[in-house]
Amino acid sequence: MIDLHTHSIFSDGELLPSELIRRALIKGYEAIAITDHVDISNIDFVIPRIIKACEELNRYVEIKAIPGVEITHVPLETISDLTKEARNLGAKIVIAHGETIVEPVLPGTNRASIKAGVDILAHPGLISHEDAAMAHERGIYLEITSRAGHCLANGHIVSVAMKLGTGLVINTDAHSPQDLITDEEAERILMASGVTKDWVNTILKNSKIIAGRLPKSQGNQ
């Protein structure tokens, strides 16, 4: 399993980075990104600490730990600048908190995040065909999630993405240790979301590409 969307105590997760990574290793993970929630108030605090934890743990554990962030519930006008700042501070993966149907996310967040050039648009809810097409054109991945609530729109996201060829990834958005999943569970979630059998392996490869485990030419972008 490669999971590119998880949270530690540096936002609203339950675990220290070291325990989160340890539990992911025991679960059979190959790689994990720690992508804590950020806005202008904490971005310069969170990223250096996640980087420090990942760099230290990568010296000792047999799992690739990737420092990242999730830009969350911010004004549309700030998403582009926060994306640039996150990259300048050293985040290897930048996720935007998309327009999930279970939270009051600002309308237009999906499009603003795609225009900002984030890597992954998390739980984008009832994303429009126009926004999904733009994500496809710009090489931005849409997230299929195992997280309760957010997962209610998985079927819609898969339907739109498969029509347009937009890249998909599966993540947990883990906040607790019990949120981590196995490869087999990930495959079942994808199939239950309407992913055809031939697309399952492609989606799993997309996660490997983002994590640097495969060359970009092997994905569906």
C-alpha positions in Angstrom: 0.0 0.0 0.0 1.1 3.5 -0.8 -0.9 6.1 1.1 -0.4 9.7 0.1 -2.8 11.4 2.5 -2.5 11.0 6.3 -2.5 13.1 9.4 -0.4 13.3 12.5 -0.6 15.3 15.8 0.7 18.3 13.9 -2.9 18.8 12.8 -5.9 16.6 13.8 -4.4 13.2 13.7 -3.9 11.0 16.8 -0.4 9.8 16.3 3.2 11.2 16.3 4.8 10.8 12.9 7.0 8.1 14.2 4.1 6.0 15.5 2.0 6.6 12.3 4.9 5.4 10.2 5.6 2.4 12.4 2.0 1.3 12.2 1.9 1.8 8.5 5.0 -0.4 8.2 3.4 -3.1 10.2 0.3 -2.8 8.0 2.5 -3.6 5.0 2.9 -0.1 3.6 5.6 0.6 1.0 5.3 4.4 1.4 3.3 6.9 3.3 3.0 10.7 3.0 2.2 12.8 6.1 0.0 15.6 4.9 -1.2 17.6 7.8 -3.7 20.4 7.5 -2.3 23.8 6.9 -3.3 27.4 6.2 -1.4 30.7 6.5 -1.3 30.4 10.3 0.8 27.2 10.6 2.3 26.3 7.2 5.8 27.5 8.2 5.6 25.5 11.5 4.2 22.2 10.2 6.3 21.5 7.1 9.8 21.7 8.7 8.7 19.4 11.5 7.2 16.8 9.2 10.4 17.0 7.0 12.6 16.5 10.0 10.6 13.4 11.1 10.5 11.9 7.7 14.2 12.4 7.1 15.2 10.9 10.4 12.8 7.9 10.1 13.9 7.2 6.5 17.4 6.5 7.9 16.1 3.6 10.0 12.8 2.1 8.7 12.0 0.1 5.7 9.2 2.4 4.4 9.4 5.6 2.4 8.1 8.5 4.5 7.2 11.6 2.4 6.6 15.1 3.8 3.6 16.9 2.5 0.6 19.1 3.4 -3.1 19.4 2.9 -4.2 23.0 2.2 -7.5 23.1 4.0 -10.6 25.4 4.1 -8.7 28.5 3.0 -9.9 31.5 0.9 -9.8 30.7 -2.8 -7.5 33.6 -3.5 -4.8 32.1 -1.2 -4.5 28.6 -2.6 -2.0 29.4 -5.3 0.3 31.2 -2.9 0.0 28.6 -0.2 0.9 25.9 -2.8 4.0 27.8 -3.8 5.0 28.4 -0.2 4.5 24.7 0.7 6.8 23.7 -2.2 9.4 26.3 -1.2 9.4 25.0 2.4 10.1 21.5 1.1 6.8 19.7 0.9 7.1 16.9 -1.6 3.4 16.4 -2.0 0.8 19.2 -1.9 -2.8 18.2 -1.5 -5.8 20.4 -1.5 -8.9 19.7 0.6 -11.5 19.4 -2.1 -15.2 20.1 -2.0 -16.3 17.0 0.0 -20.1 16.8 0.4 -19.8 16.4 4.2 -18.0 19.7 5.0 -18.8 23.4 4.2 -15.9 23.8 1.8 -16.0 27.0 -0.3 -17.5 26.5 -3.7 -14.8 26.9 -6.3 -12.1 25.3 -4.2 -11.7 22.4 -6.6 -11.1 24.7 -9.5 -8.8 27.1 -7.6 -6.7 24.1 -6.4 -6.4 22.6 -9.9 -5.3 26.0 -11.2 -2.8 26.3 -8.4 -1.1 23.1 -9.5 -1.5 20.9 -6.4 -0.5 17.3 -6.8 -3.7 15.7 -5.5 -7.2 17.1 -5.1 -8.5 15.2 -2.1 -12.1 14.0 -1.8 -13.4 16.5 -4.5 -17.1 15.6 -3.9 -19.4 16.2 -6.9 -16.6 17.6 -9.0 -17.8 19.0 -12.4 -16.8 17.5 -15.7 -15.1 20.8 -16.5 -12.9 20.7 -13.4 -12.1 17.1 -13.9 -11.1 17.8 -17.5 -8.9 20.6 -16.3 -7.3 18.3 -13.8 -6.6 15.8 -16.6 -5.0 18.5 -18.7 -2.8 19.6 -15.9 -1.8 16.2 -14.6 -3.5 16.5 -11.3 -4.9 13.4 -9.6 -8.3 13.1 -8.0 -8.6 11.1 -4.8 -10.7 8.1 -4.1 -10.8 7.8 -0.3 -11.5 5.2 2.3 -12.5 7.8 4.8 -16.1 7.7 6.1 -18.2 10.6 4.9 -15.8 11.7 2.2 -16.1 8.3 0.5 -19.8 8.9 -0.3 -18.9 10.7 -3.5 -16.3 8.1 -4.7 -18.7 6.7 -7.3 -19.3 10.0 -8.9 -15.6 10.8 -9.0 -14.8 7.5 -10.6 -17.5 7.9 -13.2 -16.3 11.3 -14.2 -12.6 10.4 -14.2 -13.0 7.3 -16.2 -14.9 9.2 -18.9 -12.3 11.8 -19.2 -9.2 9.8 -18.4 -8.4 11.9 -15.3 -5.8 10.3 -13.1 -7.0 8.7 -9.8 -5.3 7.7 -6.6 -6.6 5.9 -3.5 -5.7 7.3 -0.1 -7.0 6.8 3.5 -7.0 10.4 4.8 -6.0 8.5 8.0 -6.4 10.3 11.3 -6.3 7.2 13.5 -4.4 4.0 13.4 -7.5 2.0 12.5 -7.9 4.1 9.3 -4.9 2.5 7.6 -5.7 -0.2 5.1 -4.1 -3.0 3.2 -3.6 -3.4 -0.6 -6.5 -5.9 -0.6 -8.8 -3.4 1.1 -7.7 -0.7 -1.3 -8.6 -2.9 -4.2 -12.0 -3.7 -2.8 -12.8 0.0 -2.2 -11.8 0.8 -5.8 -14.0 -2.0 -7.2 -16.9 -0.9 -4.9 -16.5 2.6 -6.2 -17.1 1.5 -9.8 -13.5 1.1 -10.9 -13.1 -1.5 -13.7 -10.7 -4.3 -13.1 -8.2 -3.0 -15.7 -8.1 0.4 -14.0 -7.3 -0.9 -10.5 -3.7 -1.6 -11.3 -3.3 1.7 -13.1 -4.6 3.6 -10.1 -2.3 1.7 -7.8 0.6 2.5 -10.2 -0.3 6.2 -10.0 0.4 6.2 -6.3 3.8 4.6 -7.0 4.6 7.3 -9.6 3.8 10.2 -7.2 5.8 8.5 -4.4 8.7 8.1 -6.8 8.5 4.3 -7.0 7.8 4.2 -10.8 8.8 6.4 -13.7 6.0 8.8 -14.9 5.6 7.0 -18.2 3.9 4.1 -16.5 0.8 6.0 -15.3 -2.4 7.0 -17.0 -1.6 10.7 -17.4 
